[in-house]
Amino acid sequence: MKSSIEKLFDLTGKVAIVTGGTMGIGKGVALRLAEAGASVVLVDLVDHSDAAPILREITALGRKAHYIQADLSDSKNLVPIIDQTVDAFGDLHILVNNAGIFSYCPVTEMTEELWDRTQAINLKAVAFLSQAAVNTMIAKKHGGKIINISSVDSIKPTGNLAHYDASKGGLSMLTRAFAKEVGQYGIHVNDIAPGGVTTPGVAKMAGDKLTAAQKEAMKTQMDQFIQRLPLQRMGDPEDIANAVLFLASDASNYMTGSTMVIDGGLLLM
Ligand SMILES: NC(=O)c1ccc[n+]([C@@H]2O[C@H](COP(=O)([O-])OP(=O)(O)OC[C@H]3O[C@@H](n4cnc5c(N)ncnc54)[C@H](O)[C@@H]3O)[C@@H](O)[C@H]2O)c1
């Protein structure tokens, strides 16, 4: 028999979608939700063979997994993601809007193309995927949990990320706006603002187009940054996944329209 604490975090019978679920934070989230009992639908850009290892990890836990290859920047793909989820698993209870792009660019060099692509994936896709999810949850009459992965950059800009900061600031407000309207249907909408988390995306950003000397300088800067950070380490995807589990579970049943900051103390610096 499950203890009362196990029941609080039990997602058995729940169906969850995780966007950008094949690597980084999304992969950690998908595994944690599966460990808690959920069937998981992953949505990502990569082809099915690249998604296969994480699908196998989920099924090895005894849970169901389904993969949808889709580019979230194309709004035609969004309603079909929800439809395919319901076709595959019969329902939808949890949506984790995790997929996002980030690349350094000073405001003096920011292009319209970079701006538009960043807003399309980080903000517009979340709005319309959440709309389709909410409509399904309302029709099913059982409420749900929507969790958006924003960033500490929605609160305090890092620098050279204005296009990204604007998308994440918008995402935090979108969270609160959705929360206000859909609470009456038992749908909870919250966002998580991570600080620095070690992921393939961050490794790529740090290594992109840099010479060996620049990479060395970047590493020194990073070591100094970690020493100044109150918790003195980068975050792991699991640190964010644990917060997602809390927001997806009954443990957060009186919480909506909030931002959880999981940043090792970065905002205190
Ligand atoms: N890693 C960090 O330090 C950090 C900090 C704050 C916020 N975040 C946010 O967390 C989220 C995940 O970040 P990460 O570091 O794990 O990133 P990552 O680059 O390692 O992984 C992102 C995933 O999203 C997918 N994706 C990107 N564009 C897509 C699209 N158009 N359609 C479908 N899938 C797409 C990628 O294929 C990949 O699987 C992002 O929203 C990011 O902004 C990350």
The ligand as a Gaussian input file, in Angstrom:
#p B3LYP/6-31G(d) Opt

LIG

0 1
 N       19.696000      25.182000     -19.286000
 C       19.552000      26.334000     -18.649000
 O       20.486000      26.852000     -18.016000
 C       18.222000      27.047000     -18.675000
 C       18.052000      28.154000     -17.825000
 C       16.832000      28.810000     -17.823000
 C       15.798000      28.365000     -18.641000
 N       16.004000      27.285000     -19.454000
 C       14.885000      26.870000     -20.307000
 O       14.670000      25.478000     -20.150000
 C       14.188000      24.928000     -21.364000
 C       15.062000      23.729000     -21.764000
 O       16.385000      24.151000     -21.866000
 P       17.611000      23.149000     -22.093000
 O       18.811000      23.832000     -21.558000
 O       17.247000      21.791000     -21.631000
 O       17.694000      23.174000     -23.690000
 P       18.315000      22.122000     -24.735000
 O       18.708000      22.934000     -25.927000
 O       19.347000      21.269000     -24.099000
 O       17.034000      21.241000     -25.107000
 C       15.934000      21.889000     -25.721000
 C       15.035000      20.869000     -26.375000
 O       13.986000      21.571000     -27.083000
 C       13.900000      21.071000     -28.408000
 N       13.403000      22.102000     -29.325000
 C       14.023000      23.271000     -29.654000
 N       13.316000      23.917000     -30.592000
 C       12.230000      23.151000     -30.855000
 C       11.137000      23.278000     -31.762000
 N       11.045000      24.309000     -32.623000
 N       10.206000      22.303000     -31.803000
 C       10.314000      21.212000     -30.973000
 N       11.316000      21.044000     -30.109000
 C       12.274000      21.999000     -30.045000
 C       15.325000      20.650000     -28.742000
 O       15.366000      19.744000     -29.843000
 C       15.776000      20.033000     -27.427000
 O       15.380000      18.690000     -27.306000
 C       14.215000      26.061000     -22.397000
 O       12.936000      26.631000     -22.495000
 C       15.170000      27.056000     -21.782000
 O       14.935000      28.383000     -22.194000
 C       17.187000      26.619000     -19.488000

